[in-house]
Amino acid sequence: MTARAAITLVVLAGVVTLAAAQGGNGPSSVVTTQRFDDYVKAHAKQHELEAQAVDLAKQAIDIRLGMMNELRAQINTERGSYQSAGEAKIQMSSVELRLRALEQAQAAQAGSNVTWAAAIAAFIVIVQIALQYFPHGLNGRGRNQ
């Protein structure tokens, strides 16, 4: 019971006592007694409602805590499937090595393609020059004949 409720009960009890002392059979004493009884009933009802509210709050908290415990259990069961930082570093270094090898192979291929293109172009230029200086060709006949 709160201090305010206790003070109200004391004041109302005093009013009822005062009314009874002044000739407690009058209409005002009946009204005052009725009001006091109504207040006591209302106060008891208020306590019942507060108790129900506390019970509902406890139920809500229990539900929330249950859900939190389920989440914690799920996290704990899934924790074993997560990759550790050390494992991630090892795997990343392996991936980096493979990527570096692929990049080097691609660069070598590109360099090889440029070399072959240059060689073919040089061969064509040499053939063209040879045809200009040897107009008769290899069999002795000329190009324009």
N, CA, C and O atoms as a GROMACS GRO file, in nm:
protein
  580
    1MET      N    1   0.085  -0.116   0.000
    1MET     CA    2   0.000   0.000   0.000
    1MET      C    3   0.090   0.123   0.000
    1MET      O    4   0.192   0.127   0.070
    2THR      N    5   0.052   0.220  -0.079
    2THR     CA    6   0.132   0.341  -0.087
    2THR      C    7   0.099   0.433   0.029
    2THR      O    8  -0.002   0.416   0.097
    3ALA      N    9   0.184   0.530   0.051
    3ALA     CA   10   0.163   0.625   0.161
    3ALA      C   11   0.036   0.707   0.138
    3ALA      O   12  -0.036   0.739   0.233
    4ARG      N   13   0.010   0.740   0.013
    4ARG     CA   14  -0.109   0.819  -0.020
    4ARG      C   15  -0.237   0.743   0.014
    4ARG      O   16  -0.332   0.799   0.069
    5ALA      N   17  -0.239   0.613  -0.019
    5ALA     CA   18  -0.356   0.531   0.011
    5ALA      C   19  -0.374   0.517   0.162
    5ALA      O   20  -0.487   0.521   0.211
    6ALA      N   21  -0.265   0.502   0.234
    6ALA     CA   22  -0.275   0.488   0.381
    6ALA      C   23  -0.329   0.616   0.443
    6ALA      O   24  -0.413   0.610   0.533
    7ILE      N   25  -0.283   0.731   0.396
    7ILE     CA   26  -0.331   0.859   0.449
    7ILE      C   27  -0.480   0.876   0.420
    7ILE      O   28  -0.556   0.922   0.504
    8THR      N   29  -0.520   0.836   0.299
    8THR     CA   30  -0.661   0.847   0.263
    8THR      C   31  -0.747   0.758   0.352
    8THR      O   32  -0.854   0.801   0.396
    9LEU      N   33  -0.702   0.637   0.381
    9LEU     CA   34  -0.777   0.549   0.470
    9LEU      C   35  -0.788   0.608   0.610
    9LEU      O   36  -0.894   0.601   0.672
   10VAL      N   37  -0.681   0.665   0.660
   10VAL     CA   38  -0.683   0.725   0.794
   10VAL      C   39  -0.780   0.842   0.798
   10VAL      O   40  -0.857   0.855   0.893
   11VAL      N   41  -0.778   0.928   0.695
   11VAL     CA   42  -0.868   1.044   0.691
   11VAL      C   43  -1.011   0.998   0.683
   11VAL      O   44  -1.097   1.049   0.755
   12LEU      N   45  -1.040   0.902   0.597
   12LEU     CA   46  -1.177   0.853   0.583
   12LEU      C   47  -1.224   0.784   0.711
   12LEU      O   48  -1.339   0.798   0.751
   13ALA      N   49  -1.135   0.712   0.773
   13ALA     CA   50  -1.173   0.648   0.901
   13ALA      C   51  -1.206   0.753   1.005
   13ALA      O   52  -1.298   0.735   1.085
   14GLY      N   53  -1.131   0.862   1.004
   14GLY     CA   54  -1.158   0.971   1.097
   14GLY      C   55  -1.293   1.035   1.069
   14GLY      O   56  -1.366   1.069   1.162
   15VAL      N   57  -1.326   1.051   0.941
   15VAL     CA   58  -1.455   1.111   0.905
   15VAL      C   59  -1.569   1.020   0.950
   15VAL      O   60  -1.670   1.070   1.001
   16VAL      N   61  -1.555   0.890   0.932
   16VAL     CA   62  -1.658   0.795   0.973
   16VAL      C   63  -1.672   0.797   1.125
   16VAL      O   64  -1.783   0.796   1.178
   17THR      N   65  -1.561   0.799   1.193
   17THR     CA   66  -1.565   0.804   1.340
   17THR      C   67  -1.631   0.932   1.388
   17THR      O   68  -1.712   0.928   1.480
   18LEU      N   69  -1.598   1.045   1.326
   18LEU     CA   70  -1.656   1.174   1.363
   18LEU      C   71  -1.806   1.174   1.337
   18LEU      O   72  -1.884   1.224   1.418
   19ALA      N   73  -1.847   1.118   1.225
   19ALA     CA   74  -1.990   1.113   1.193
   19ALA      C   75  -2.064   1.025   1.293
   19ALA      O   76  -2.176   1.056   1.333
   20ALA      N   77  -2.003   0.916   1.333
   20ALA     CA   78  -2.067   0.826   1.429
   20ALA      C   79  -2.077   0.892   1.566
   20ALA      O   80  -2.173   0.872   1.639
   21ALA      N   81  -1.977   0.971   1.600
   21ALA     CA   82  -1.977   1.037   1.730
   21ALA      C   83  -2.081   1.147   1.736
   21ALA      O   84  -2.131   1.179   1.844
   22GLN      N   85  -2.116   1.205   1.623
   22GLN     CA   86  -2.214   1.314   1.621
   22GLN      C   87  -2.356   1.262   1.616
   22GLN      O   88  -2.448   1.340   1.595
   23GLY      N   89  -2.375   1.142   1.634
   23GLY     CA   90  -2.509   1.087   1.632
   23GLY      C   91  -2.524   0.996   1.515
   23GLY      O   92  -2.613   1.017   1.432
   24GLY      N   93  -2.446   0.900   1.502
   24GLY     CA   94  -2.426   0.811   1.391
   24GLY      C   95  -2.546   0.756   1.322
   24GLY      O   96  -2.530   0.669   1.237
   25ASN      N   97  -2.665   0.800   1.353
   25ASN     CA   98  -2.781   0.745   1.285
   25ASN      C   99  -2.835   0.839   1.179
   25ASN      O  100  -2.932   0.803   1.111
   26GLY      N  101  -2.778   0.953   1.160
   26GLY     CA  102  -2.828   1.050   1.064
   26GLY      C  103  -2.796   1.010   0.922
   26GLY      O  104  -2.717   0.919   0.900
   27PRO      N  105  -2.855   1.078   0.825
   27PRO     CA  106  -2.831   1.045   0.684
   27PRO      C  107  -2.687   1.071   0.643
   27PRO      O  108  -2.635   1.001   0.556
   28SER      N  109  -2.621   1.171   0.704
   28SER     CA  110  -2.482   1.199   0.664
   28SER      C  111  -2.390   1.087   0.707
   28SER      O  112  -2.292   1.058   0.638
   29SER      N  113  -2.419   1.023   0.821
   29SER     CA  114  -2.331   0.915   0.865
   29SER      C  115  -2.349   0.793   0.775
   29SER      O  116  -2.252   0.719   0.753
   30VAL      N  117  -2.468   0.770   0.723
   30VAL     CA  118  -2.492   0.658   0.632
   30VAL      C  119  -2.418   0.683   0.501
   30VAL      O  120  -2.356   0.592   0.446
   31VAL      N  121  -2.426   0.807   0.451
   31VAL     CA  122  -2.357   0.842   0.327
   31VAL      C  123  -2.207   0.830   0.345
   31VAL      O  124  -2.138   0.778   0.258
   32THR      N  125  -2.157   0.878   0.458
   32THR     CA  126  -2.014   0.872   0.482
   32THR      C  127  -1.968   0.729   0.497
   32THR      O  128  -1.863   0.692   0.445
   33THR      N  129  -2.044   0.648   0.566
   33THR     CA  130  -2.010   0.507   0.582
   33THR      C  131  -2.015   0.436   0.447
   33THR      O  132  -1.929   0.354   0.415
   34GLN      N  133  -2.116   0.470   0.368
   34GLN     CA  134  -2.127   0.410   0.234
   34GLN      C  135  -2.008   0.450   0.147
   34GLN      O  136  -1.953   0.367   0.076
   35ARG      N  137  -1.968   0.577   0.154
   35ARG     CA  138  -1.853   0.623   0.075
   35ARG      C  139  -1.727   0.551   0.118
   35ARG      O  140  -1.644   0.512   0.035
   36PHE      N  141  -1.712   0.534   0.250
   36PHE     CA  142  -1.593   0.463   0.300
   36PHE      C  143  -1.592   0.320   0.251
   36PHE      O  144  -1.489   0.269   0.208
   37ASP      N  145  -1.705   0.254   0.259
   37ASP     CA  146  -1.714   0.115   0.211
   37ASP      C  147  -1.686   0.108   0.060
   37ASP      O  148  -1.617   0.017   0.014
   38ASP      N  149  -1.740   0.204  -0.014
   38ASP     CA  150  -1.712   0.209  -0.159
   38ASP      C  151  -1.564   0.229  -0.185
   38ASP      O  152  -1.506   0.169  -0.276
   39TYR      N  153  -1.504   0.316  -0.105
   39TYR     CA  154  -1.360   0.341  -0.124
   39TYR      C  155  -1.280   0.216  -0.094
   39TYR      O  156  -1.188   0.182  -0.168
   40VAL      N  157  -1.314   0.148   0.013
   40VAL     CA  158  -1.241   0.026   0.050
   40VAL      C  159  -1.256  -0.078  -0.061
   40VAL      O  160  -1.158  -0.143  -0.098
   41LYS      N  161  -1.377  -0.094  -0.115
   41LYS     CA  162  -1.398  -0.189  -0.224
   41LYS      C  163  -1.319  -0.147  -0.349
   41LYS      O  164  -1.257  -0.230  -0.416
   42ALA      N  165  -1.324  -0.017  -0.379
   42ALA     CA  166  -1.251   0.032  -0.497
   42ALA      C  167  -1.101   0.016  -0.478
   42ALA      O  168  -1.028  -0.015  -0.572
   43HIS      N  169  -1.056   0.038  -0.354
   43HIS     CA  170  -0.913   0.024  -0.327
   43HIS      C  171  -0.871  -0.123  -0.341
   43HIS      O  172  -0.765  -0.152  -0.396
   44ALA      N  173  -0.954  -0.213  -0.292
   44ALA     CA  174  -0.924  -0.356  -0.307
   44ALA      C  175  -0.924  -0.395  -0.455
   44ALA      O  176  -0.839  -0.472  -0.500
   45LYS      N  177  -1.019  -0.341  -0.530
   45LYS     CA  178  -1.024  -0.369  -0.674
   45LYS      C  179  -0.899  -0.315  -0.745
   45LYS      O  180  -0.845  -0.378  -0.836
   46GLN      N  181  -0.855  -0.197  -0.700
   46GLN     CA  182  -0.734  -0.138  -0.759
   46GLN      C  183  -0.614  -0.229  -0.734
   46GLN      O  184  -0.531  -0.249  -0.823
   47HIS      N  185  -0.605  -0.285  -0.613
   47HIS     CA  186  -0.496  -0.377  -0.583
   47HIS      C  187  -0.505  -0.503  -0.668
   47HIS      O  188  -0.403  -0.554  -0.714
   48GLU      N  189  -0.625  -0.554  -0.690
   48GLU     CA  190  -0.642  -0.671  -0.777
   48GLU      C  191  -0.596  -0.640  -0.919
   48GLU      O  192  -0.527  -0.720  -0.981
   49LEU      N  193  -0.636  -0.524  -0.970
   49LEU     CA  194  -0.597  -0.486  -1.106
   49LEU      C  195  -0.446  -0.466  -1.117
   49LEU      O  196  -0.385  -0.504  -1.217
   50GLU      N  197  -0.388  -0.406  -1.014
   50GLU     CA  198  -0.242  -0.389  -1.015
   50GLU      C  199  -0.172  -0.524  -1.012
   50GLU      O  200  -0.072  -0.544  -1.081
   51ALA      N  201  -0.225  -0.618  -0.934
   51ALA     CA  202  -0.167  -0.753  -0.929
   51ALA      C  203  -0.180  -0.821  -1.065
   51ALA      O  204  -0.087  -0.889  -1.109
   52GLN      N  205  -0.294  -0.804  -1.132
   52GLN     CA  206  -0.311  -0.861  -1.266
   52GLN      C  207  -0.212  -0.799  -1.364
   52GLN      O  208  -0.155  -0.868  -1.448
   53ALA      N  209  -0.192  -0.666  -1.352
   53ALA     CA  210  -0.098  -0.599  -1.442
   53ALA      C  211   0.044  -0.650  -1.418
   53ALA      O  212   0.119  -0.671  -1.513
   54VAL      N  213   0.079  -0.671  -1.292
   54VAL     CA  214   0.212  -0.725  -1.261
   54VAL      C  215   0.226  -0.866  -1.317
   54VAL      O  216   0.330  -0.900  -1.373
   55ASP      N  217   0.122  -0.948  -1.303
   55ASP     CA  218   0.127  -1.084  -1.357
   55ASP      C  219   0.142  -1.083  -1.509
   55ASP      O  220   0.221  -1.160  -1.564
   56LEU      N  221   0.068  -0.995  -1.576
   56LEU     CA  222   0.080  -0.984  -1.722
   56LEU      C  223   0.220  -0.937  -1.762
   56LEU      O  224   0.276  -0.985  -1.860
   57ALA      N  225   0.274  -0.843  -1.687
   57ALA     CA  226   0.409  -0.796  -1.717
   57ALA      C  227   0.511  -0.909  -1.697
   57ALA      O  228   0.604  -0.923  -1.776
   58LYS      N  229   0.493  -0.989  -1.591
   58LYS     CA  230   0.582  -1.103  -1.568
   58LYS      C  231   0.572  -1.203  -1.682
   58LYS      O  232   0.673  -1.257  -1.727
   59GLN      N  233   0.449  -1.229  -1.729
   59GLN     CA  234   0.430  -1.322  -1.841
   59GLN      C  235   0.500  -1.269  -1.967
   59GLN      O  236   0.564  -1.345  -2.039
   60ALA      N  237   0.486  -1.139  -1.992
   60ALA     CA  238   0.550  -1.080  -2.110
   60ALA      C  239   0.701  -1.090  -2.100
   60ALA      O  240   0.768  -1.121  -2.198
   61ILE      N  241   0.754  -1.064  -1.982
   61ILE     CA  242   0.899  -1.073  -1.963
   61ILE      C  243   0.945  -1.218  -1.979
   61ILE      O  244   1.049  -1.243  -2.039
   62ASP      N  245   0.866  -1.312  -1.926
   62ASP     CA  246   0.902  -1.453  -1.941
   62ASP      C  247   0.904  -1.494  -2.088
   62ASP      O  248   0.992  -1.569  -2.131
   63ILE      N  249   0.808  -1.445  -2.164
   63ILE     CA  250   0.805  -1.476  -2.308
   63ILE      C  251   0.928  -1.417  -2.376
   63ILE      O  252   0.993  -1.483  -2.456
   64ARG      N  253   0.959  -1.292  -2.344
   64ARG     CA  254   1.077  -1.229  -2.405
   64ARG      C  255   1.205  -1.302  -2.367
   64ARG      O  256   1.291  -1.327  -2.452
   65LEU      N  257   1.218  -1.337  -2.240
   65LEU     CA  258   1.337  -1.409  -2.196
   65LEU      C  259   1.346  -1.545  -2.264
   65LEU      O  260   1.455  -1.590  -2.300
   66GLY      N  261   1.232  -1.611  -2.281
   66GLY     CA  262   1.232  -1.739  -2.351
   66GLY      C  263   1.280  -1.724  -2.495
   66GLY      O  264   1.358  -1.805  -2.544
   67MET      N  265   1.232  -1.620  -2.561
   67MET     CA  266   1.275  -1.595  -2.699
   67MET      C  267   1.424  -1.562  -2.704
   67MET      O  268   1.495  -1.606  -2.795
   68MET      N  269   1.472  -1.485  -2.607
   68MET     CA  270   1.614  -1.452  -2.603
   68MET      C  271   1.698  -1.578  -2.579
   68MET      O  272   1.805  -1.593  -2.638
   69ASN      N  273   1.650  -1.667  -2.493
   69ASN     CA  274   1.723  -1.792  -2.469
   69ASN      C  275   1.725  -1.879  -2.593
   69ASN      O  276   1.826  -1.943  -2.622
   70GLU      N  277   1.615  -1.882  -2.668
   70GLU     CA  278   1.613  -1.957  -2.794
   70GLU      C  279   1.713  -1.900  -2.892
   70GLU      O  280   1.784  -1.974  -2.960
   71LEU      N  281   1.718  -1.767  -2.901
   71LEU     CA  282   1.814  -1.703  -2.991
   71LEU      C  283   1.957  -1.735  -2.948
   71LEU      O  284   2.042  -1.764  -3.033
   72ARG      N  285   1.984  -1.730  -2.819
   72ARG     CA  286   2.117  -1.761  -2.769
   72ARG      C  287   2.154  -1.905  -2.802
   72ARG      O  288   2.267  -1.932  -2.842
   73ALA      N  289   2.060  -1.996  -2.785
   73ALA     CA  290   2.086  -2.137  -2.817
   73ALA      C  291   2.114  -2.155  -2.966
   73ALA      O  292   2.203  -2.230  -3.005
   74GLN      N  293   2.037  -2.085  -3.048
   74GLN     CA  294   2.059  -2.094  -3.193
   74GLN      C  295   2.197  -2.040  -3.230
   74GLN      O  296   2.266  -2.099  -3.312
   75ILE      N  297   2.236  -1.929  -3.170
   75ILE     CA  298   2.368  -1.872  -3.199
   75ILE      C  299   2.477  -1.968  -3.154
   75ILE      O  300   2.576  -1.987  -3.224
   76ASN      N  301   2.458  -2.030  -3.038
   76ASN     CA  302   2.559  -2.123  -2.989
   76ASN      C  303   2.571  -2.245  -3.079
   76ASN      O  304   2.681  -2.295  -3.100
   77THR      N  305   2.459  -2.295  -3.133
   77THR     CA  306   2.466  -2.410  -3.222
   77THR      C  307   2.528  -2.373  -3.356
   77THR      O  308   2.598  -2.454  -3.417
   78GLU      N  309   2.504  -2.251  -3.403
   78GLU     CA  310   2.560  -2.210  -3.531
   78GLU      C  311   2.704  -2.164  -3.519
   78GLU      O  312   2.774  -2.154  -3.620
   79ARG      N  313   2.748  -2.136  -3.399
   79ARG     CA  314   2.883  -2.083  -3.379
   79ARG      C  315   2.989  -2.177  -3.434
   79ARG      O  316   3.093  -2.132  -3.483
   80GLY      N  317   2.965  -2.307  -3.426
   80GLY     CA  318   3.062  -2.404  -3.475
   80GLY      C  319   3.077  -2.402  -3.625
   80GLY      O  320   3.179  -2.447  -3.677
   81SER      N  321   2.980  -2.350  -3.697
   81SER     CA  322   2.988  -2.348  -3.843
   81SER      C  323   3.056  -2.222  -3.897
   81SER      O  324   3.082  -2.213  -4.016
   82TYR      N  325   3.085  -2.127  -3.809
   82TYR     CA  326   3.152  -2.005  -3.855
   82TYR      C  327   3.300  -2.029  -3.873
   82TYR      O  328   3.360  -2.113  -3.804
   83GLN      N  329   3.358  -1.957  -3.963
   83GLN     CA  330   3.500  -1.971  -3.991
   83GLN      C  331   3.578  -1.880  -3.897
   83GLN      O  332   3.541  -1.764  -3.876
   84SER      N  333   3.686  -1.933  -3.841
   84SER     CA  334   3.766  -1.851  -3.750
   84SER      C  335   3.854  -1.756  -3.832
   84SER      O  336   3.871  -1.772  -3.953
   85ALA      N  337   3.908  -1.656  -3.763
   85ALA     CA  338   3.992  -1.556  -3.831
   85ALA      C  339   4.118  -1.622  -3.887
   85ALA      O  340   4.160  -1.588  -3.998
   86GLY      N  341   4.177  -1.714  -3.814
   86GLY     CA  342   4.297  -1.782  -3.863
   86GLY      C  343   4.270  -1.863  -3.988
   86GLY      O  344   4.347  -1.860  -4.084
   87GLU      N  345   4.157  -1.936  -3.987
   87GLU     CA  346   4.120  -2.014  -4.105
   87GLU      C  347   4.094  -1.922  -4.224
   87GLU      O  348   4.130  -1.955  -4.337
   88ALA      N  349   4.031  -1.810  -4.198
   88ALA     CA  350   4.002  -1.715  -4.307
   88ALA      C  351   4.131  -1.661  -4.366
   88ALA      O  352   4.141  -1.646  -4.488
   89LYS      N  353   4.230  -1.631  -4.283
   89LYS     CA  354   4.358  -1.579  -4.333
   89LYS      C  355   4.429  -1.684  -4.417
   89LYS      O  356   4.484  -1.652  -4.523
   90ILE      N  357   4.428  -1.808  -4.370
   90ILE     CA  358   4.494  -1.915  -4.447
   90ILE      C  359   4.426  -1.933  -4.582
   90ILE      O  360   4.493  -1.945  -4.685
   91GLN      N  361   4.294  -1.936  -4.581
   91GLN     CA  362   4.221  -1.953  -4.707
   91GLN      C  363   4.242  -1.833  -4.799
   91GLN      O  364   4.254  -1.850  -4.921
   92MET      N  365   4.245  -1.714  -4.742
   92MET     CA  366   4.265  -1.595  -4.824
   92MET      C  367   4.404  -1.594  -4.887
   92MET      O  368   4.419  -1.556  -5.004
   93SER      N  369   4.506  -1.634  -4.812
   93SER     CA  370   4.640  -1.638  -4.870
   93SER      C  371   4.647  -1.741  -4.981
   93SER      O  372   4.715  -1.719  -5.081
   94SER      N  373   4.577  -1.855  -4.966
   94SER     CA  374   4.573  -1.955  -5.072
   94SER      C  375   4.505  -1.900  -5.197
   94SER      O  376   4.552  -1.922  -5.309
   95VAL      N  377   4.395  -1.828  -5.178
   95VAL     CA  378   4.325  -1.767  -5.291
   95VAL      C  379   4.414  -1.663  -5.358
   95VAL      O  380   4.417  -1.653  -5.481
   96GLU      N  381   4.485  -1.584  -5.278
   96GLU     CA  382   4.574  -1.482  -5.335
   96GLU      C  383   4.685  -1.546  -5.417
   96GLU      O  384   4.720  -1.494  -5.523
   97LEU      N  385   4.742  -1.659  -5.370
   97LEU     CA  386   4.846  -1.729  -5.446
   97LEU      C  387   4.791  -1.779  -5.580
   97LEU      O  388   4.857  -1.766  -5.683
   98ARG      N  389   4.672  -1.836  -5.576
   98ARG     CA  390   4.612  -1.886  -5.700
   98ARG      C  391   4.582  -1.772  -5.796
   98ARG      O  392   4.602  -1.784  -5.917
   99LEU      N  393   4.533  -1.661  -5.743
   99LEU     CA  394   4.503  -1.546  -5.826
   99LEU      C  395   4.630  -1.488  -5.888
   99LEU      O  396   4.632  -1.453  -6.006
  100ARG      N  397   4.735  -1.481  -5.808
  100ARG     CA  398   4.862  -1.429  -5.859
  100ARG      C  399   4.914  -1.518  -5.972
  100ARG      O  400   4.963  -1.467  -6.073
  101ALA      N  401   4.902  -1.651  -5.957
  101ALA     CA  402   4.945  -1.743  -6.062
  101ALA      C  403   4.863  -1.724  -6.189
  101ALA      O  404   4.918  -1.727  -6.299
  102LEU      N  405   4.733  -1.703  -6.174
  102LEU     CA  406   4.648  -1.678  -6.292
  102LEU      C  407   4.685  -1.546  -6.360
  102LEU      O  408   4.690  -1.539  -6.483
  103GLU      N  409   4.710  -1.443  -6.280
  103GLU     CA  410   4.749  -1.315  -6.339
  103GLU      C  411   4.880  -1.326  -6.414
  103GLU      O  412   4.896  -1.268  -6.521
  104GLN      N  413   4.976  -1.400  -6.358
  104GLN     CA  414   5.106  -1.418  -6.425
  104GLN      C  415   5.089  -1.497  -6.554
  104GLN      O  416   5.153  -1.466  -6.655
  105ALA      N  417   5.005  -1.600  -6.551
  105ALA     CA  418   4.981  -1.679  -6.672
  105ALA      C  419   4.914  -1.594  -6.779
  105ALA      O  420   4.948  -1.605  -6.897
  106GLN      N  421   4.821  -1.510  -6.739
  106GLN     CA  422   4.753  -1.424  -6.835
  106GLN      C  423   4.851  -1.322  -6.893
  106GLN      O  424   4.847  -1.294  -7.013
  107ALA      N  425   4.939  -1.268  -6.810
  107ALA     CA  426   5.039  -1.172  -6.859
  107ALA      C  427   5.136  -1.241  -6.955
  107ALA      O  428   5.173  -1.184  -7.057
  108ALA      N  429   5.176  -1.363  -6.922
  108ALA     CA  430   5.267  -1.438  -7.010
  108ALA      C  431   5.199  -1.467  -7.143
  108ALA      O  432   5.262  -1.456  -7.249
  109GLN      N  433   5.071  -1.504  -7.139
  109GLN     CA  434   4.996  -1.530  -7.262
  109GLN      C  435   4.987  -1.405  -7.348
  109GLN      O  436   5.004  -1.410  -7.469
  110ALA      N  437   4.960  -1.292  -7.283
  110ALA     CA  438   4.951  -1.166  -7.358
  110ALA      C  439   5.086  -1.132  -7.420
  110ALA      O  440   5.094  -1.087  -7.535
  111GLY      N  441   5.192  -1.152  -7.344
  111GLY     CA  442   5.326  -1.127  -7.398
  111GLY      C  443   5.359  -1.220  -7.513
  111GLY      O  444   5.421  -1.178  -7.611
  112SER      N  445   5.320  -1.345  -7.502
  112SER     CA  446   5.343  -1.443  -7.608
  112SER      C  447   5.266  -1.404  -7.733
  112SER      O  448   5.318  -1.416  -7.844
  113ASN      N  449   5.144  -1.359  -7.718
  113ASN     CA  450   5.064  -1.316  -7.834
  113ASN      C  451   5.130  -1.198  -7.904
  113ASN      O  452   5.133  -1.194  -8.027
  114VAL      N  453   5.181  -1.104  -7.829
  114VAL     CA  454   5.248  -0.988  -7.890
  114VAL      C  455   5.373  -1.033  -7.964
  114VAL      O  456   5.402  -0.984  -8.073
  115THR      N  457   5.447  -1.126  -7.904
  115THR     CA  458   5.569  -1.178  -7.969
  115THR      C  459   5.535  -1.247  -8.100
  115THR      O  460   5.600  -1.223  -8.201
  116TRP      N  461   5.434  -1.333  -8.099
  116TRP     CA  462   5.394  -1.402  -8.222
  116TRP      C  463   5.345  -1.302  -8.328
  116TRP      O  464   5.378  -1.316  -8.445
  117ALA      N  465   5.269  -1.203  -8.288
  117ALA     CA  466   5.221  -1.103  -8.384
  117ALA      C  467   5.339  -1.027  -8.445
  117ALA      O  468   5.341  -1.001  -8.565
  118ALA      N  469   5.436  -0.992  -8.361
  118ALA     CA  470   5.554  -0.922  -8.412
  118ALA      C  471   5.635  -1.011  -8.506
  118ALA      O  472   5.685  -0.964  -8.608
  119ALA      N  473   5.647  -1.140  -8.474
  119ALA     CA  474   5.723  -1.232  -8.558
  119ALA      C  475   5.654  -1.251  -8.693
  119ALA      O  476   5.721  -1.252  -8.797
  120ILE      N  477   5.522  -1.265  -8.691
  120ILE     CA  478   5.449  -1.281  -8.818
  120ILE      C  479   5.461  -1.154  -8.902
  120ILE      O  480   5.480  -1.161  -9.023
  121ALA      N  481   5.448  -1.038  -8.838
  121ALA     CA  482   5.461  -0.912  -8.911
  121ALA      C  483   5.602  -0.898  -8.970
  121ALA      O  484   5.618  -0.854  -9.083
  122ALA      N  485   5.703  -0.936  -8.892
  122ALA     CA  486   5.841  -0.930  -8.942
  122ALA      C  487   5.859  -1.025  -9.060
  122ALA      O  488   5.925  -0.989  -9.158
  123PHE      N  489   5.804  -1.144  -9.053
  123PHE     CA  490   5.814  -1.240  -9.162
  123PHE      C  491   5.749  -1.184  -9.289
  123PHE      O  492   5.805  -1.196  -9.397
  124ILE      N  493   5.631  -1.124  -9.275
  124ILE     CA  494   5.563  -1.068  -9.391
  124ILE      C  495   5.644  -0.954  -9.451
  124ILE      O  496   5.655  -0.942  -9.573
  125VAL      N  497   5.701  -0.870  -9.365
  125VAL     CA  498   5.784  -0.759  -9.415
  125VAL      C  499   5.906  -0.813  -9.488
  125VAL      O  500   5.944  -0.762  -9.593
  126ILE      N  501   5.970  -0.916  -9.431
  126ILE     CA  502   6.088  -0.974  -9.496
  126ILE      C  503   6.050  -1.036  -9.630
  126ILE      O  504   6.124  -1.021  -9.727
  127VAL      N  505   5.938  -1.103  -9.638
  127VAL     CA  506   5.892  -1.163  -9.765
  127VAL      C  507   5.866  -1.052  -9.867
  127VAL      O  508   5.903  -1.066  -9.984
  128GLN      N  509   5.803  -0.943  -9.825
  128GLN     CA  510   5.775  -0.832  -9.917
  128GLN      C  511   5.905  -0.768  -9.967
  128GLN      O  512   5.918  -0.734 -10.085
  129ILE      N  513   5.999  -0.752  -9.876
  129ILE     CA  514   6.128  -0.694  -9.917
  129ILE      C  515   6.200  -0.789 -10.012
  129ILE      O  516   6.258  -0.746 -10.112
  130ALA      N  517   6.197  -0.918  -9.981
  130ALA     CA  518   6.264  -1.016 -10.068
  130ALA      C  519   6.200  -1.017 -10.206
  130ALA      O  520   6.271  -1.032 -10.306
  131LEU      N  521   6.072  -1.002 -10.214
  131LEU     CA  522   6.006  -1.000 -10.344
  131LEU      C  523   6.041  -0.874 -10.423
  131LEU      O  524   6.044  -0.876 -10.546
  132GLN      N  525   6.069  -0.765 -10.352
  132GLN     CA  526   6.108  -0.642 -10.421
  132GLN      C  527   6.250  -0.652 -10.476
  132GLN      O  528   6.276  -0.603 -10.586
  133TYR      N  529   6.342  -0.714 -10.402
  133TYR     CA  530   6.481  -0.723 -10.447
  133TYR      C  531   6.507  -0.841 -10.538
  133TYR      O  532   6.604  -0.840 -10.615
  134PHE      N  533   6.426  -0.940 -10.532
  134PHE     CA  534   6.439  -1.054 -10.621
  134PHE      C  535   6.315  -1.062 -10.708
  134PHE      O  536   6.227  -1.144 -10.685
  135PRO      N  537   6.309  -0.974 -10.808
  135PRO     CA  538   6.188  -0.969 -10.887
  135PRO      C  539   6.165  -1.095 -10.969
  135PRO      O  540   6.050  -1.124 -11.005
  136HIS      N  541   6.268  -1.172 -11.000
  136HIS     CA  542   6.249  -1.290 -11.084
  136HIS      C  543   6.206  -1.410 -11.002
  136HIS      O  544   6.171  -1.513 -11.060
  137GLY      N  545   6.208  -1.401 -10.874
  137GLY     CA  546   6.164  -1.511 -10.788
  137GLY      C  547   6.269  -1.620 -10.782
  137GLY      O  548   6.382  -1.600 -10.826
  138LEU      N  549   6.235  -1.731 -10.729
  138LEU     CA  550   6.328  -1.840 -10.710
  138LEU      C  551   6.345  -1.925 -10.836
  138LEU      O  552   6.448  -1.990 -10.852
  139ASN      N  553   6.249  -1.927 -10.922
  139ASN     CA  554   6.259  -2.011 -11.041
  139ASN      C  555   6.313  -1.934 -11.162
  139ASN      O  556   6.320  -1.989 -11.272
  140GLY      N  557   6.350  -1.809 -11.143
  140GLY     CA  558   6.411  -1.734 -11.251
  140GLY      C  559   6.313  -1.649 -11.329
  140GLY      O  560   6.358  -1.567 -11.409
  141ARG      N  561   6.190  -1.663 -11.312
  141ARG     CA  562   6.096  -1.578 -11.382
  141ARG      C  563   6.059  -1.460 -11.295
  141ARG      O  564   6.058  -1.470 -11.173
  142GLY      N  565   6.031  -1.356 -11.356
  142GLY     CA  566   5.999  -1.233 -11.285
  142GLY      C  567   5.855  -1.231 -11.236
  142GLY      O  568   5.774  -1.318 -11.268
  143ARG      N  569   5.829  -1.134 -11.161
  143ARG     CA  570   5.698  -1.120 -11.103
  143ARG      C  571   5.598  -1.067 -11.207
  143ARG      O  572   5.480  -1.102 -11.203
  144ASN      N  573   5.645  -0.986 -11.295
  144ASN     CA  574   5.558  -0.922 -11.391
  144ASN      C  575   5.551  -1.001 -11.523
  144ASN      O  576   5.490  -0.952 -11.618
  145GLN      N  577   5.605  -1.109 -11.532
  145GLN     CA  578   5.607  -1.183 -11.659
  145GLN      C  579   5.489  -1.268 -11.676
  145GLN      O  580   5.476  -1.336 -11.778
   0.00000   0.00000   0.00000
